[in-house]
C-alpha cells in the first residue's frame, strides 16, 4: 500500500501556506506510488 512520505506531507503544508498568501486554496494533493494513489483530502489531511 502506498503511503505519503514525511517529505510529501511537509511540502503540502508549505504549498498550502504559500498559496494562501495569494488566495489560492489547495483542494487535494495526490501521491502516486506502487501503482496506487493516496489522496490527502480523502484522508482528511487537507
Secondary structure, DSSP 8 states (H G I E B T S, - for coil): -----HHHHHHHHHHHHHHHTTT------EEEETTEEEETTTTT--
